[in-house]
């Protein structure tokens, strides 16, 4: 069997195992191990098994992942989502569709202390969905808004997915966080615009509510300022050169814990759930790392990625067309894989190809950062797009009275907004790079 055939056979075996609902880490590890053994032989394979886990998990840069995850767990268990939604609702809830818009704003704000899409979706939905239901919002608009708004959890920094991309692409985490900020705000603005357009034609799906008085608005704003302080401390410290992203994550976790305790939301049981949740997600992420390392190592030995890169180069396609093709590939892949698995598996293969392209005259660092933001923006589509849409399933579990078909009908409104945003980011790289260059 040729190396190219073996490479495709390994990918086919991975997809077959996924279809059988085998855990994703095993889906990558088993075909990779068999392929590595066949290509390199037993001594090299045993040597890889001996040292690969330590080589990956002893990486200091990976310590930022559990710290940001712990920060998100403290925010989730500490009830910070209620304060954020209450403030956003007081600000725009009186508009037609305003409570749904408040849900989007709350998701974006919660993303600044969470970094997980699923956690953002589940946490804010529990607060916002009953409020929308109480005020007569349709199940279609309510559930679709929360599913789409949850995707902001991995786009607004700190983002665990972006941290993983930075480690794999050997890029500066702080630069990627800065680059993600403007696209994240664009995403939130387009989601709010989509809601405004929708309720203009279907006003009964998001009726306007009475305006909050000044006393209610001030009361709501008092609960949200600690979260703003955490954001300023963490990111101000990172970009001000006071501490590294890893140190910033530690300070953010400690600050979020103190805030939750001061609000009397952090019970001992919630404290234990925070650490248990962090450990479970870390175990999931690091197992994927090990599985992807094995598969990527075997693919590299088979020469399949190099052959594919040569084939793409020989097609003489415009560089932007290659980028668009890669993004479409991610959209398709998102229907069968979660976002972390996609990033860990594909970035080592596709990243060298992208760096070799002449894209808008960008240097290698700018291309790496821009491509990372594009990938992050596209993989989040898989969280709400059919047939899987993990966020849709999360929201549906919290709103069992709303048929999933209704949620998917509403989701297409936000998918249209995503297409507009990605088209803007592909066409105008400065949208991703402007703030990064400003803070450099």
CORBELDA-V674900 format. One record per residue. RES is the residue in one small letter. SS is DSSP state (H for helix, E for strand, L for the rest). OMEGA is omega in whole degrees, 0 to 359 (none if undefined). Layout:
RES/SS/OMEGA + RES/SS/OMEGA
This chain:
x/L/179 + x/L/179 + x/H/180 + x/H/179 + x/H/179 + x/H/179 + x/H/179 + x/H/178 + x/H/178 + x/H/179 + x/H/177 + x/H/178 + x/H/178 + x/H/180 + x/H/178 + x/H/178 + x/H/177 + x/H/178 + x/H/177 + x/L/177 + x/L/172 + x/L/178 + x/L/190 + x/H/180 + x/H/179 + x/H/178 + x/H/179 + x/H/186 + x/H/186 + x/H/177 + x/H/179 + x/H/180 + x/H/179 + x/H/179 + x/H/179 + x/H/180 + x/H/182 + x/H/184 + x/H/189 + x/H/182 + x/L/186 + x/H/182 + x/H/180 + x/H/180 + x/H/179 + x/H/178 + x/H/177 + x/H/179 + x/H/183 + x/H/189 + x/H/188 + x/H/182 + x/H/179 + x/H/181 + x/H/180 + x/H/189 + x/H/177 + x/L/179 + x/L/183 + x/H/183 + x/H/181 + x/H/182 + x/H/179 + x/H/183 + x/H/179 + x/H/180 + x/H/177 + x/H/176 + x/H/178 + x/H/176 + x/H/178 + x/H/178 + x/H/177 + x/H/179 + x/H/181 + x/H/182 + x/H/184 + x/L/175 + x/L/182 + x/H/181 + x/H/180 + x/H/179 + x/H/181 + x/H/180 + x/H/179 + x/H/179 + x/H/180 + x/H/180 + x/H/177 + x/H/183 + x/H/187 + x/H/185 + x/L/182 + x/L/176 + x/L/172 + x/L/186 + x/L/188 + x/H/180 + x/H/175 + x/H/177 + x/H/178 + x/H/176 + x/H/178 + x/H/179 + x/H/180 + x/H/178 + x/H/180 + x/H/180 + x/H/179 + x/H/177 + x/H/180 + x/L/177 + x/L/184 + x/L/179 + x/L/180 + x/L/181 + x/H/183 + x/H/179 + x/H/178 + x/H/181 + x/H/184 + x/H/186 + x/H/182 + x/H/179 + x/H/181 + x/H/180 + x/H/189 + x/H/186 + x/H/178 + x/H/180 + x/H/179 + x/H/179 + x/H/181 + x/H/182 + x/L/171 + x/L/177 + x/L/180 + x/L/177 + x/H/180 + x/H/182 + x/H/185 + x/H/184 + x/H/179 + x/H/179 + x/H/183 + x/H/177 + x/H/180 + x/H/180 + x/H/179 + x/H/180 + x/L/179 + x/H/180 + x/H/178 + x/H/179 + x/H/177 + x/L/180 + x/L/1 + x/L/181 + x/L/180 + x/H/179 + x/H/180 + x/H/176 + x/H/179 + x/H/178 + x/H/181 + x/H/180 + x/H/182 + x/H/182 + x/H/179 + x/L/179 + x/L/182 + x/L/183 + x/H/182 + x/H/178 + x/H/179 + x/H/176 + x/H/179 + x/H/181 + x/H/183 + x/H/187 + x/H/181 + x/H/175 + x/H/177 + x/H/178 + x/H/176 + x/H/179 + x/H/180 + x/H/180 + x/H/180 + x/H/176 + x/H/179 + x/H/177 + x/H/178 + x/H/178 + x/H/181 + x/H/179 + x/H/183 + x/H/183 + x/H/174 + x/H/179 + x/H/179 + x/L/186 + x/H/181 + x/H/180 + x/H/181 + x/L/185 + x/L/178 + x/L/181 + x/L/178 + x/L/179 + x/L/176 + x/L/176 + x/L/186 + x/H/182 + x/H/179 + x/H/180 + x/H/180 + x/H/179 + x/H/179 + x/H/183 + x/H/181 + x/H/184 + x/L/188 + x/L/186 + x/H/178 + x/H/180 + x/H/177 + x/H/179 + x/H/178 + x/H/181 + x/H/181 + x/H/181 + x/H/184 + x/H/186 + x/H/174 + x/H/178 + x/H/180 + x/H/184 + x/H/175 + x/L/178 + x/L/182 + x/L/178 + x/L/181 + x/L/176 + x/H/179 + x/H/177 + x/H/178 + x/H/178 + x/H/179 + x/H/179 + x/H/178 + x/H/179 + x/H/179 + x/H/181 + x/H/179 + x/H/177 + x/H/180 + x/H/179 + x/H/180 + x/H/178 + x/H/181 + x/H/177 + x/L/180 + x/L/179 + x/L/187 + x/L/175 + x/L/179 + x/H/177 + x/H/177 + x/H/177 + x/H/178 + x/H/179 + x/H/179 + x/H/181 + x/H/179 + x/H/178 + x/H/178 + x/H/181 + x/H/181 + x/H/182 + x/H/178 + x/H/178 + x/H/178 + x/H/182 + x/H/185 + x/H/174 + x/H/176 + x/H/176 + x/H/183 + x/H/178 + x/H/180 + x/H/178 + x/H/179 + x/H/181 + x/H/180 + x/H/177 + x/H/179 + x/H/178 + x/H/178 + x/H/179 + x/H/180 + x/H/181 + x/L/181 + x/H/179 + x/H/180 + x/H/179 + x/H/179 + x/H/179 + x/H/178 + x/H/180 + x/H/179 + x/H/179 + x/H/181 + x/H/180 + x/L/179 + x/L/177 + x/L/172 + x/L/183 + x/H/181 + x/H/177 + x/H/177 + x/H/179 + x/H/180 + x/H/178 + x/H/178 + x/H/180 + x/H/176 + x/H/176 + x/H/178 + x/H/178 + x/H/179 + x/H/182 + x/H/182 + x/L/179 + x/L/182 + x/L/183 + x/L/173 + x/L/189 + x/H/180 + x/H/179 + x/H/179 + x/H/182 + x/H/185 + x/H/182 + x/H/192 + x/H/184 + x/H/178 + x/H/181 + x/H/187 + x/H/186 + x/H/179 + x/H/178 + x/H/181 + x/H/182 + x/H/180 + x/L/181 + x/L/174 + x/L/187 + x/L/176 + x/L/181 + x/L/181 + x/L/173 + x/L/186 + x/H/180 + x/H/180 + x/H/177 + x/H/181 + x/H/181 + x/H/180 + x/H/179 + x/H/178 + x/H/179 + x/H/177 + x/H/180 + x/H/179 + x/H/181 + x/H/183 + x/H/183 + x/H/178 + x/H/176 + x/H/180 + x/H/180 + x/H/181 + x/L/184 + x/L/174 + x/L/11 + x/L/184 + x/L/178 + x/L/185 + x/H/180 + x/H/178 + x/H/178 + x/H/179 + x/H/180 + x/H/181 + x/H/178 + x/H/179 + x/H/178 + x/L/185 + x/L/180 + x/L/179 + x/L/179 + x/L/181 + x/H/178 + x/H/177 + x/H/179 + x/H/180 + x/H/176 + x/H/178 + x/H/183 + x/H/181 + x/H/175 + x/H/182 + x/H/175 + x/H/175 + x/H/177 + x/H/178 + x/H/179 + x/H/178 + x/H/182 + x/H/182 + x/H/176 + x/H/178 + x/H/182 + x/H/178 + x/H/185 + x/H/185 + x/L/182 + x/L/183 + x/H/177 + x/H/178 + x/H/190 + x/H/188 + x/H/184 + x/H/178 + x/H/180 + x/H/179 + x/H/183 + x/H/182 + x/L/none
